[in-house]
Amino acid sequence: MLLRVLFVCYENICRSPMAEGIFSALVRRDARAEGIIVESAGTVCYQKGSLPDSRAVMVAGRYGIDISPLRARCIDELDLGLFDWIFTMDAENYQDVSSCFAGAGPVYMMTHFDPYAACQDIADPYYGSEDDFLRVYKQLDRAIGYAYRQILGGLHSSESSDINGFS
């Protein structure tokens, strides 16, 4: 199976690299997910080529996920035909992707498949504290668990919905 999943946030240095790392960890643990390609991108290119935010690297690392090799990139027109699923972190990202890249799809808010999401957006933790990054990681972990099951057609319906037990 060849399936491509893209996570999009503003600058591709906080939320979307964590999402890429969490989803990639699920794929690596699941032999049935062979052939799934996971990437992340930003809607703006201010940080193109930059490392993920050190707080995102640290928080993900606590859960055994190494996102330090990732580099920020900007979503572009080439992504339109490549990705089967695109997840955005907030309404602004969703609007940017939907309007600038009409025909991309399907495009979903990250929390779309999470029945317990307290709000629609995954807030940008960039100007916050390490605790804000931890909160975002936990939100992503839970939402990605639900999205992963949806993408793979319920293959994990009898298992935990997320990678680290935050459901």
C-alpha positions in Angstrom: 0.0 0.0 0.0 1.4 3.4 -0.9 -0.3 6.2 1.1 1.1 9.7 1.8 0.1 11.8 4.8 1.1 15.5 5.3 0.8 17.5 8.5 0.7 21.3 8.1 1.2 24.1 10.6 2.4 27.7 10.3 6.2 27.5 10.0 6.8 23.7 10.3 8.9 24.0 13.4 6.5 23.1 16.3 3.2 21.3 15.8 3.6 19.6 12.4 7.0 18.1 13.1 5.6 16.6 16.3 2.7 15.3 14.4 4.9 13.8 11.7 7.0 12.2 14.5 4.0 10.7 16.3 2.4 9.4 13.1 5.7 8.0 11.8 6.1 6.1 15.1 2.7 4.5 14.7 3.6 3.5 11.1 7.0 2.0 12.2 5.2 -0.1 14.9 2.5 -1.5 12.5 3.6 -4.0 9.9 0.2 -3.5 8.2 1.2 0.2 7.6 4.1 -0.6 5.3 4.2 1.9 2.4 2.9 4.9 4.3 4.9 8.0 3.8 4.6 10.8 6.4 5.8 14.4 6.0 5.2 17.8 7.4 5.2 21.4 6.0 4.4 25.0 6.9 2.2 27.5 5.2 4.9 30.2 5.4 8.6 29.9 4.6 10.2 32.1 7.2 12.0 29.1 8.8 12.7 27.0 5.6 15.5 24.6 6.4 15.4 25.2 10.1 15.4 22.5 12.8 12.3 21.9 14.8 11.9 24.1 17.9 14.1 22.8 20.7 11.1 22.5 23.0 9.3 20.4 20.4 12.4 18.1 20.1 12.6 17.8 23.9 9.0 17.0 24.5 8.8 14.5 21.6 12.0 12.9 22.9 10.5 12.2 26.2 8.2 9.8 24.4 10.9 8.1 22.4 10.3 10.2 19.2 13.2 11.8 17.6 12.2 14.8 15.4 15.6 16.4 15.4 16.5 15.3 11.9 13.5 17.0 10.4 13.9 20.4 8.6 11.2 23.0 8.0 9.7 23.3 4.5 6.9 25.1 2.9 3.9 23.4 1.3 3.8 23.9 -2.4 1.9 23.0 -5.5 3.9 19.8 -6.0 2.3 18.5 -2.8 -1.2 18.7 -4.3 -1.0 15.5 -6.2 1.3 13.7 -3.8 -0.6 13.5 -0.6 -3.7 11.4 0.0 -4.4 13.0 3.4 -3.5 16.5 4.6 -4.0 17.6 8.2 -3.8 21.2 9.3 -3.3 22.3 12.9 -5.7 25.3 13.1 -8.4 27.1 11.1 -5.9 29.6 9.6 -3.7 26.7 8.3 -6.8 25.0 7.0 -8.0 28.2 5.2 -4.5 28.8 3.7 -4.2 25.2 2.4 -7.8 25.1 1.1 -7.7 28.5 -0.6 -4.1 28.5 -2.0 -4.1 24.9 -3.0 -7.6 24.3 -4.3 -7.8 20.7 -5.3 -5.5 19.4 -2.6 -7.2 16.9 -0.6 -8.6 15.6 1.3 -7.7 18.4 3.8 -8.8 18.0 7.4 -8.4 19.8 10.7 -6.1 17.7 12.9 -8.9 17.3 15.4 -11.5 16.2 12.8 -11.6 12.6 13.9 -11.1 13.2 17.6 -14.5 13.0 19.3 -13.0 14.3 22.6 -11.2 17.4 21.2 -12.0 20.4 23.4 -11.6 22.8 20.5 -11.1 22.6 16.8 -7.6 24.2 16.8 -4.3 22.8 18.0 -2.9 26.1 19.4 0.6 27.2 18.3 2.9 26.8 21.4 5.8 28.8 19.9 5.4 31.8 22.2 4.5 29.6 25.2 6.3 27.5 27.7 7.5 23.9 27.7 4.2 23.0 29.4 2.4 24.4 26.3 4.5 22.1 24.1 3.6 19.2 26.3 -0.1 20.0 26.1 0.1 20.3 22.3 2.0 17.0 22.1 -0.7 15.3 24.1 -3.5 16.8 21.9 -1.6 15.6 18.8 -1.0 12.2 20.2 -4.7 11.6 20.9 -6.0 13.2 17.6 -3.4 11.3 15.6 -4.5 8.0 17.2 -8.0 8.6 15.9 -6.9 9.8 12.5 -4.6 6.8 12.1 -7.4 4.4 12.7 -9.6 6.2 10.3 -6.9 6.3 7.6 -6.2 2.6 8.0 -9.9 1.7 8.0 -10.2 0.8 11.6 -7.2 -1.7 11.7 -6.6 -0.7 15.3 -10.1 -0.4 16.5 -9.5 -2.9 19.4 -6.2 -1.3 20.5 -5.4 2.0 22.3 -6.3 5.0 20.1 -3.0 6.7 20.7 0.7 6.0 21.0 1.3 7.1 24.6 -2.1 6.5 26.3 -3.4 10.0 26.5 -6.9 9.3 25.2 
